[in-house]
Amino acid sequence: MGLPKPHHKKDKGAPAESDISRQPKITDMKKVLLFLFAFALIMQTESFAQKTKSKSKTKTAKTKAPKDKKPRFDAEPRIGLSAGLSFANLSRTIGGLDKDGDYRIGVAGGMLVNVPFGKTKRFAFQPSVDYVQKGAAEVALTPVNRAYTALRYAELPLNFVYNLKWGKNVLYFGGGPFIDFDLPSKKVSKIPGNKIESDVSFGDQVADDMNGIDFGGNAIIGFRTSMGFFVSLHYTQGARNLIPVENSNNDRIKSIAFGIRIGYLFKAAKK
């Protein structure tokens, strides 16, 4: 009868040999997977940040582009209308004595064209065709007697103006030559209960009252809103002697006038 074989109790708490050999491999695999996941997350975050930054730059560029391309001043010609008052006089030297009249109020108005030029469009050529009342009121001899010369002209100023930005609005100033073409005019005398009128005779003969065509210089300053409304101040100084025939006394008559206008420049047609 043989001796019984010793019975070895199996320790349940001790891991099997195969489990022990596999554990390090599983742990290393988890580390690798975790590293790959973290790397992928970082790359994804970086990619998202770059895309967001790129979109932001594109949006900013798109936002700024129109501002850069938008002209600072009007780039296209614009037609306008104006109306206002003139304050006119005649500067006279007769027989060596100054015999200026009093200023006379009249009306003025017409059509103008604003034509920008130059690289920045700061300059503009601004010709106009106007109806202007000029002349002078005679110095009253008595409080009730009045006399005045009412001259009427078709005036063509050829102004060059310089524009300055004032917020969204424009301040401009300039000047140029002008030429006046005579229209039917009158000499008027008023006494109590009576009014006497006679036509002004234009020409270059001794019998005529005045030379017809006048010319000289013009100055202008104005303010225009972004909507196109404007107000402007004018000064014109005649250069021509309006006495038809020069005489030995060297008599002179020249026109001077101030004016104020309001008007509107119509928007240029879109192409």
C-alpha positions as CSV (number, residue, x, y, z in Angstrom):
1,M,0.0,0.0,0.0
2,G,1.6,3.1,-1.0
3,L,1.8,6.3,0.9
4,P,-0.7,9.0,0.0
5,K,0.5,11.9,-2.1
6,P,0.8,15.1,-0.3
7,H,-2.1,17.4,-1.1
8,H,-1.1,21.0,-1.8
9,K,-3.9,23.6,-1.2
10,K,-4.3,26.0,-4.0
11,D,-3.9,29.7,-2.9
12,K,-6.8,31.5,-4.4
13,G,-5.3,34.9,-3.7
14,A,-2.2,34.3,-5.8
15,P,-2.6,35.2,-9.4
16,A,-2.1,32.7,-12.1
17,E,1.1,32.7,-13.9
18,S,-0.5,33.6,-17.2
19,D,-2.3,36.6,-15.6
20,I,0.9,37.9,-14.1
21,S,2.7,37.7,-17.4
22,R,-0.1,39.6,-19.3
23,Q,-0.6,42.5,-16.8
24,P,2.4,44.6,-17.8
25,K,1.4,44.3,-21.4
26,I,-2.2,45.5,-20.7
27,T,-0.9,48.5,-18.6
28,D,1.5,49.6,-21.4
29,M,-1.2,49.4,-23.9
30,K,-3.5,51.6,-21.8
31,K,-0.6,54.2,-21.6
32,V,-0.1,54.1,-25.3
33,L,-3.8,54.6,-26.0
34,L,-4.1,57.4,-23.5
35,F,-1.1,59.1,-25.0
36,L,-2.5,58.8,-28.5
37,F,-5.9,60.1,-27.3
38,A,-4.2,63.1,-25.6
39,F,-2.1,63.8,-28.7
40,A,-5.2,63.6,-30.9
41,L,-7.0,66.0,-28.6
42,I,-4.2,68.5,-28.6
43,M,-3.9,68.4,-32.4
44,Q,-7.7,68.8,-32.8
45,T,-7.7,71.8,-30.4
46,E,-4.7,73.4,-32.3
47,S,-6.5,72.8,-35.6
48,F,-9.7,74.4,-34.3
49,A,-7.8,77.4,-32.9
50,Q,-6.0,78.0,-36.2
51,K,-9.3,77.7,-38.1
52,T,-11.0,80.2,-35.7
53,K,-8.1,82.6,-36.1
54,S,-8.1,82.3,-39.8
55,K,-11.9,82.9,-39.9
56,S,-11.4,85.9,-37.6
57,K,-8.7,87.4,-39.9
58,T,-10.9,86.8,-43.0
59,K,-13.9,88.4,-41.4
60,T,-11.8,91.4,-40.3
61,A,-10.3,91.7,-43.7
62,K,-13.8,91.5,-45.3
63,T,-15.0,94.1,-42.8
64,K,-12.1,96.5,-43.5
65,A,-11.9,96.0,-47.3
66,P,-14.9,98.1,-48.2
67,K,-13.7,100.9,-45.8
68,D,-10.3,101.0,-47.5
69,K,-11.9,100.9,-51.0
70,K,-14.5,103.5,-50.3
71,P,-13.5,106.9,-51.6
72,R,-13.0,109.6,-49.0
73,F,-14.7,112.2,-51.2
74,D,-17.1,112.1,-54.1
75,A,-15.6,110.2,-56.9
76,E,-18.3,110.8,-59.5
77,P,-19.6,114.1,-60.9
78,R,-22.8,115.4,-59.3
79,I,-25.4,117.9,-60.5
80,G,-27.0,120.3,-58.1
81,L,-29.4,123.2,-57.7
82,S,-29.0,126.4,-55.6
83,A,-31.0,129.4,-54.6
84,G,-30.3,132.4,-52.4
85,L,-29.8,136.1,-52.0
86,S,-27.3,138.6,-53.4
87,F,-26.1,141.8,-51.8
88,A,-24.8,144.0,-54.6
89,N,-23.3,147.4,-55.1
90,L,-21.5,149.5,-57.8
91,S,-18.1,150.8,-56.9
92,R,-18.0,154.2,-58.7
93,T,-15.3,156.8,-59.2
94,I,-16.8,159.8,-61.0
95,G,-14.8,163.0,-61.6
96,G,-12.2,161.8,-59.2
97,L,-14.7,161.3,-56.4
98,D,-15.9,158.0,-54.9
99,K,-19.7,157.8,-55.4
100,D,-20.5,154.3,-54.3
101,G,-24.2,153.5,-53.9
102,D,-25.9,151.5,-51.1
103,Y,-26.1,147.7,-51.2
104,R,-29.2,146.3,-52.9
105,I,-30.7,142.9,-52.1
106,G,-31.6,140.7,-55.0
107,V,-32.2,137.0,-55.7
108,A,-29.7,134.5,-57.2
109,G,-29.9,130.8,-58.1
110,G,-29.1,128.3,-60.8
111,M,-27.6,124.9,-61.6
112,L,-24.1,123.6,-60.9
113,V,-21.9,120.6,-61.6
114,N,-19.4,119.2,-59.1
115,V,-16.6,117.3,-60.9
116,P,-14.0,115.7,-58.6
117,F,-10.5,115.2,-59.9
118,G,-7.0,114.2,-58.6
119,K,-5.9,111.0,-56.9
120,T,-7.6,111.7,-53.6
121,K,-10.6,113.6,-55.1
122,R,-10.0,116.5,-52.7
123,F,-10.2,118.9,-55.6
124,A,-13.2,119.6,-57.7
125,F,-14.1,121.7,-60.7
126,Q,-17.4,123.4,-60.0
127,P,-18.9,125.4,-62.9
128,S,-22.4,126.8,-62.7
129,V,-25.0,128.7,-64.6
130,D,-26.8,131.3,-62.5
131,Y,-29.4,134.0,-62.6
132,V,-28.1,136.9,-60.5
133,Q,-29.6,140.3,-59.7
134,K,-26.9,143.0,-59.1
135,G,-26.8,146.8,-59.3
136,A,-27.0,149.4,-56.5
137,A,-29.4,151.5,-54.6
138,E,-28.7,155.2,-54.8
139,V,-28.0,157.1,-51.6
140,A,-31.4,158.6,-50.6
141,L,-31.6,162.4,-50.9
142,T,-34.8,162.4,-48.7
143,P,-36.4,159.7,-46.6
144,V,-39.2,159.2,-49.0
145,N,-37.4,159.3,-52.4
146,R,-35.7,156.1,-53.6
147,A,-33.8,155.2,-56.7
148,Y,-31.9,152.1,-57.7
149,T,-30.3,150.4,-60.7
150,A,-31.5,146.8,-61.0
151,L,-29.0,144.9,-63.1
152,R,-29.8,141.3,-64.1
153,Y,-27.2,138.9,-65.5
154,A,-26.8,135.3,-66.6
155,E,-23.6,134.5,-64.7
156,L,-21.1,131.7,-65.4
157,P,-18.7,131.1,-62.5
158,L,-15.8,128.6,-63.1
159,N,-14.7,127.7,-59.6
160,F,-12.1,125.3,-58.5
161,V,-12.6,124.1,-54.9
162,Y,-10.7,122.2,-52.3
163,N,-12.5,119.8,-50.0
164,L,-11.8,119.1,-46.3
165,K,-13.5,116.3,-44.3
166,W,-15.5,117.4,-41.3
167,G,-16.8,114.2,-39.8
168,K,-19.1,112.8,-42.4
169,N,-19.6,116.2,-44.0
170,V,-17.4,118.4,-46.2
171,L,-16.1,121.9,-45.8
172,Y,-14.9,123.4,-49.1
173,F,-13.5,126.7,-50.4
174,G,-12.1,128.0,-53.6
175,G,-12.6,130.5,-56.4
176,G,-12.2,131.2,-60.1
177,P,-13.2,133.6,-62.9
178,F,-16.7,134.5,-63.8
179,I,-18.4,136.1,-66.8
180,D,-21.8,137.9,-66.8
181,F,-24.1,138.2,-69.8
182,D,-26.5,141.1,-69.5
183,L,-30.2,140.5,-69.3
184,P,-33.0,143.1,-69.5
185,S,-32.4,145.6,-66.6
186,K,-34.0,148.7,-65.3
187,K,-33.4,152.0,-63.5
188,V,-36.1,152.8,-61.0
189,S,-37.1,156.0,-59.2
190,K,-39.7,156.0,-56.5
191,I,-41.4,159.1,-55.1
192,P,-44.6,159.2,-53.0
193,G,-47.4,158.2,-55.2
194,N,-45.3,157.6,-58.3
195,K,-42.8,155.1,-59.7
196,I,-40.7,155.8,-62.8
197,E,-38.9,153.0,-64.7
198,S,-36.6,153.1,-67.7
199,D,-34.6,150.4,-69.4
200,V,-30.8,150.2,-69.0
201,S,-29.1,150.5,-72.3
202,F,-26.2,148.1,-72.7
203,G,-23.5,148.8,-75.3
204,D,-20.2,150.4,-76.1
205,Q,-21.4,153.8,-77.4
206,V,-21.5,157.1,-75.6
207,A,-25.3,157.1,-75.5
208,D,-25.4,153.7,-73.7
209,D,-25.6,153.4,-69.9
210,M,-23.2,150.5,-69.4
211,N,-21.1,147.9,-71.0
212,G,-23.1,144.7,-71.4
213,I,-20.7,141.9,-70.6
214,D,-18.9,141.9,-67.2
215,F,-16.2,139.7,-65.9
216,G,-14.0,139.3,-62.9
217,G,-13.1,137.0,-60.0
218,N,-15.2,134.9,-57.7
219,A,-14.5,133.4,-54.2
220,I,-16.6,130.7,-52.5
221,I,-16.7,128.9,-49.2
222,G,-19.3,126.3,-48.3
223,F,-20.4,123.4,-46.1
224,R,-22.0,120.2,-47.5
225,T,-23.6,117.4,-45.5
226,S,-23.2,113.7,-46.3
227,M,-26.8,113.7,-47.7
228,G,-25.9,116.4,-50.3
229,F,-27.4,119.5,-48.8
230,F,-25.1,122.6,-48.8
231,V,-24.9,126.2,-47.8
232,S,-22.3,128.5,-49.4
233,L,-21.1,132.1,-49.2
234,H,-20.0,134.0,-52.4
235,Y,-18.1,137.1,-53.3
236,T,-17.7,138.5,-56.8
237,Q,-15.5,141.4,-57.8
238,G,-16.0,142.8,-61.3
239,A,-12.8,143.6,-63.2
240,R,-14.3,145.4,-66.2
241,N,-15.1,149.1,-66.3
242,L,-18.8,149.3,-67.0
243,I,-18.6,152.8,-68.4
244,P,-19.1,152.3,-72.2
245,V,-16.5,154.9,-73.3
246,E,-13.5,155.9,-71.3
247,N,-13.1,159.7,-70.8
248,S,-10.4,162.1,-69.6
249,N,-11.7,162.0,-66.0
250,N,-10.9,158.3,-65.8
251,D,-14.3,157.5,-64.5
252,R,-14.9,154.0,-63.3
253,I,-17.8,151.8,-62.5
254,K,-17.3,148.2,-61.3
255,S,-19.7,145.7,-59.8
256,I,-19.3,144.0,-56.5
257,A,-21.6,141.5,-54.8
258,F,-21.8,139.1,-51.8
259,G,-24.2,136.2,-51.8
260,I,-25.5,133.3,-49.7
261,R,-26.9,130.1,-51.3
262,I,-28.5,126.9,-50.1
263,G,-28.8,123.9,-52.4
264,Y,-28.6,120.2,-53.0
265,L,-26.3,118.0,-54.9
266,F,-28.0,115.0,-56.4
267,K,-26.4,111.6,-55.9
268,A,-24.4,110.2,-58.9
269,A,-26.2,107.5,-60.8
270,K,-25.0,104.0,-59.9
271,K,-23.3,102.1,-62.7
